[in-house]
């Protein structure tokens, strides 16, 4: 009798803690973020049959609009299925862009970089409200190269914005003075121009082919659907 009770209890516990094969085999692809050799961040299934690259600028209004309008649907309808991956690559347009990109690369993990970049897009209007005017820009042109991004971040409040969003002040200071970090961002842009003839933002590359006249979610989604296996 006692042995039977023990067996019944063991079976009950095993059932309570079991995971069905379907549950075990369904990863949360939106939480899978990895750095790529090309300098971007890949969100989703690295073996997805449909591979989308977005080139974007943190100071680009159309990019911020796409982030607000298209990213939720892209994540929920496509990346979550494991059939589509998104690689975000920065296409820097100006010194503010470079400064923001350097701050994003101060983060500890690729997932944190993506999250901070998305926050930058969400706060874009507020950040750019403090962009340099003509006289400030002229003064910045005289700033030594090694100090440019530190001064720009201070004047625009980007350094305090970064610390308010989780970066340590010492880390911010180090990253803004790291010209190799800046050069890496410049190299991503140069490679985009060379490989895909990217000229503006946002620009999308789908399975190795640049998509022309595609800057909105309404224009992009039908092309994603057509590419699905």
Backbone torsions as a table, in degrees:
resi	resn	phi	psi	omega
1	UNK	NA	-46.2	180.0
2	UNK	-63.3	-41.9	179.8
3	UNK	-61.8	-39.7	178.8
4	UNK	-63.6	-39.7	178.6
5	UNK	-65.1	-41.0	179.6
6	UNK	-63.2	-44.9	179.2
7	UNK	-61.6	-40.2	179.5
8	UNK	-65.0	-39.4	179.5
9	UNK	-65.8	-44.7	179.1
10	UNK	-60.2	-42.0	179.6
11	UNK	-64.8	-38.7	179.8
12	UNK	-65.3	-44.4	179.0
13	UNK	-63.8	-43.6	180.0
14	UNK	-60.7	-39.9	179.2
15	UNK	-66.9	-37.6	-178.1
16	UNK	-66.0	-33.4	-175.6
17	UNK	-101.1	3.5	-179.9
18	UNK	-75.7	153.0	177.3
19	UNK	-124.0	128.0	-179.0
20	UNK	-65.1	152.5	178.0
21	UNK	-55.6	-36.7	-179.3
22	UNK	-64.7	-44.5	179.7
23	UNK	-63.1	-43.1	-176.9
24	UNK	-67.2	-27.2	-173.8
25	UNK	-97.0	9.8	-177.4
26	UNK	-114.2	88.4	179.7
27	UNK	-73.8	158.1	174.5
28	UNK	-86.5	91.9	-172.6
29	UNK	-63.9	-27.1	179.7
30	UNK	-68.2	-17.8	178.1
31	UNK	-93.0	-3.4	179.2
32	UNK	-91.4	106.9	-179.7
33	UNK	-129.6	129.8	-178.5
34	UNK	-138.7	146.3	173.9
35	UNK	-72.4	146.3	179.4
36	UNK	-111.9	157.2	178.3
37	UNK	-60.0	-23.9	-179.0
38	UNK	-81.8	-1.5	177.5
39	UNK	95.2	8.7	179.5
40	UNK	-102.7	-170.7	175.7
41	UNK	-128.1	123.2	-177.6
42	UNK	-94.9	122.3	177.9
43	UNK	-105.9	124.4	175.9
44	UNK	110.0	-162.7	-176.4
45	UNK	-72.6	116.2	-179.9
46	UNK	-65.0	-18.2	178.1
47	UNK	-101.4	16.4	-180.0
48	UNK	-59.3	138.7	179.9
49	UNK	-69.2	-23.8	178.8
50	UNK	-111.2	118.7	-175.7
51	UNK	-115.9	118.1	-178.8
52	UNK	-111.7	132.1	173.5
53	UNK	-114.1	132.9	173.3
54	UNK	-113.8	126.6	170.3
55	UNK	-100.7	123.7	-174.8
56	UNK	-143.4	157.7	177.5
57	UNK	-116.6	136.8	-179.9
58	UNK	-68.8	-14.8	178.6
59	UNK	-103.0	6.5	-175.9
60	UNK	-89.8	117.8	179.6
61	UNK	-61.0	-38.0	179.4
62	UNK	-65.1	-33.9	178.1
63	UNK	-67.6	-42.2	177.6
64	UNK	-63.6	-38.5	178.4
65	UNK	-64.4	-43.0	178.3
66	UNK	-63.4	-41.1	179.9
67	UNK	-59.6	-42.4	-178.6
68	UNK	-75.3	-39.4	-173.4
69	UNK	-87.2	-43.4	-170.3
70	UNK	-99.9	-30.1	-173.3
71	UNK	-62.3	-41.9	178.3
72	UNK	-58.0	-43.2	179.4
73	UNK	-69.7	-39.9	178.9
74	UNK	-60.2	-42.3	-179.6
75	UNK	-68.8	-48.8	-172.3
76	UNK	-76.2	-38.0	-174.5
77	UNK	-89.8	-24.0	-170.1
78	UNK	-125.7	-56.7	-178.6
79	UNK	-62.5	-40.3	-177.7
80	UNK	-60.6	-25.8	-178.5
81	UNK	-77.9	-15.9	-175.2
82	UNK	83.5	-1.4	-178.3
83	UNK	-90.7	-16.7	-178.8
84	UNK	-130.8	133.1	171.2
85	UNK	-114.5	152.4	177.9
86	UNK	-122.7	126.5	172.3
87	UNK	-110.3	120.7	178.0
88	UNK	-92.7	126.8	174.8
89	UNK	-127.5	131.8	179.7
90	UNK	-75.4	137.1	174.2
91	UNK	-120.5	89.8	-172.1
92	UNK	-69.8	134.4	-176.7
93	UNK	-108.2	-18.1	-172.1
94	UNK	-164.7	173.5	-179.2
95	UNK	-60.8	-33.5	177.4
96	UNK	-63.1	-44.3	177.2
97	UNK	-56.2	-46.6	179.8
98	UNK	-61.5	-43.2	179.9
99	UNK	-61.7	-44.2	178.9
100	UNK	-64.4	-41.5	178.8
101	UNK	-63.3	-36.4	177.5
102	UNK	-65.4	-38.0	177.4
103	UNK	-67.2	-41.5	178.3
104	UNK	-59.7	-38.4	-179.3
105	UNK	-78.8	0.5	172.5
106	UNK	-78.2	-14.7	-174.1
107	UNK	-68.7	161.7	-172.7
108	UNK	-81.6	-26.6	-175.2
109	UNK	-138.3	158.6	174.9
110	UNK	-57.4	-39.2	179.1
111	UNK	-63.3	-38.7	178.0
112	UNK	-67.5	-35.2	177.8
113	UNK	-64.0	-45.2	178.6
114	UNK	-62.2	-43.1	-179.1
115	UNK	-64.0	-42.1	179.9
116	UNK	-68.6	-37.5	176.6
117	UNK	-62.7	-41.1	177.8
118	UNK	-64.4	-36.4	177.0
119	UNK	-66.5	-36.0	176.5
120	UNK	-61.4	-43.4	177.8
121	UNK	-63.4	-41.5	-179.5
122	UNK	-64.0	-34.2	-178.2
123	UNK	-97.8	13.8	-171.4
124	UNK	-55.1	-47.6	-177.9
125	UNK	-59.8	-45.1	-178.5
126	UNK	-65.8	-39.6	179.3
127	UNK	-65.0	-46.9	-175.3
128	UNK	-75.2	-13.4	173.7
129	UNK	-60.3	-23.1	-178.8
130	UNK	-106.0	19.6	176.5
131	UNK	-63.3	150.2	-177.2
132	UNK	-61.7	140.2	170.5
133	UNK	-83.3	-175.5	-173.5
134	UNK	-60.5	-45.0	-178.5
135	UNK	-66.8	-37.6	177.5
136	UNK	-68.1	-37.4	178.2
137	UNK	-64.6	-38.8	177.6
138	UNK	-64.1	-39.2	177.2
139	UNK	-66.1	-39.0	178.5
140	UNK	-64.1	-33.2	178.9
141	UNK	-63.1	-21.5	179.6
142	UNK	-95.3	-2.2	-178.7
143	UNK	-76.6	135.0	176.7
144	UNK	-54.2	142.0	-174.5
145	UNK	-52.9	-42.0	-176.0
146	UNK	-67.2	-18.5	-177.3
147	UNK	-106.6	-7.6	-170.8
148	UNK	-55.5	-50.5	-173.6
149	UNK	-73.3	-30.1	175.1
150	UNK	-65.3	-46.1	-179.8
151	UNK	-66.3	-43.8	-179.6
152	UNK	-62.6	-43.6	179.1
153	UNK	-63.7	-39.0	178.6
154	UNK	-65.9	-46.8	-176.6
155	UNK	-65.6	-33.1	-179.1
156	UNK	-91.5	-5.7	-176.8
157	UNK	77.3	14.1	-179.8
158	UNK	-69.4	-30.9	178.9
159	UNK	-66.0	-44.6	178.1
160	UNK	-70.3	-33.9	175.1
161	UNK	-60.1	-43.7	-178.5
162	UNK	-64.6	-42.8	179.6
163	UNK	-68.4	-34.2	176.8
164	UNK	-66.1	-20.8	179.9
165	UNK	-107.0	25.0	166.4
166	UNK	107.9	-7.7	179.9
167	UNK	-87.4	142.7	177.5
168	UNK	-75.4	140.7	-178.9
169	UNK	-54.3	-40.7	-179.8
170	UNK	-64.9	-37.5	178.8
171	UNK	-67.1	-42.0	177.7
172	UNK	-59.2	-46.7	-179.3
173	UNK	-60.1	-44.4	-179.5
174	UNK	-64.7	-45.2	-176.4
175	UNK	-66.5	-39.1	-178.1
176	UNK	-68.8	-18.7	178.0
177	UNK	-97.6	0.5	-175.3
178	UNK	-89.5	96.7	-177.5
179	UNK	-71.0	-23.3	175.2
180	UNK	-66.6	-34.9	175.9
181	UNK	-63.8	-44.5	176.8
182	UNK	-60.6	-44.6	-177.8
183	UNK	-63.4	-32.1	178.1
184	UNK	-64.4	-39.9	179.0
185	UNK	-67.4	-41.4	177.5
186	UNK	-61.5	-38.7	-179.0
187	UNK	-65.7	-34.4	177.7
188	UNK	-62.7	-42.7	177.9
189	UNK	-63.4	-46.6	-178.2
190	UNK	-59.9	-41.3	179.8
191	UNK	-68.0	-34.3	178.1
192	UNK	-64.1	-41.6	178.6
193	UNK	-65.7	-43.2	-177.0
194	UNK	-68.9	-44.0	-173.2
195	UNK	-82.5	-42.9	-172.8
196	UNK	-120.2	2.6	-178.0
197	UNK	56.1	40.2	177.2
198	UNK	-69.4	132.9	-179.4
199	UNK	-122.5	-23.6	-176.7
200	UNK	-147.4	-179.5	-177.0
201	UNK	-132.2	150.4	-7.4
202	UNK	-75.9	150.9	173.8
203	UNK	-128.6	146.1	-176.3
204	UNK	-125.7	143.4	175.0
205	UNK	-122.7	123.4	-177.0
206	UNK	-115.7	115.2	-178.2
207	UNK	49.6	44.4	174.4
208	UNK	87.9	-2.6	-178.0
209	UNK	-115.6	128.0	177.3
210	UNK	-67.7	136.5	178.6
211	UNK	-95.6	119.6	179.2
212	UNK	-85.0	153.5	177.5
213	UNK	51.0	42.8	-179.1
214	UNK	-132.0	97.8	178.6
215	UNK	-127.9	-3.7	-178.5
216	UNK	-122.3	162.2	176.5
217	UNK	-65.1	-36.2	179.5
218	UNK	-61.7	-33.7	178.6
219	UNK	-81.0	-31.6	-175.3
220	UNK	-79.9	-42.0	-170.6
221	UNK	-58.8	-43.8	178.6
222	UNK	-59.8	-32.9	179.2
223	UNK	-72.6	-34.2	173.5
224	UNK	-64.1	-45.5	-179.2
225	UNK	-61.2	-39.7	-179.6
226	UNK	-67.8	-25.8	-177.7
227	UNK	-85.9	-14.3	-177.5
228	UNK	-65.6	140.8	179.3
229	UNK	-71.1	NA	NA
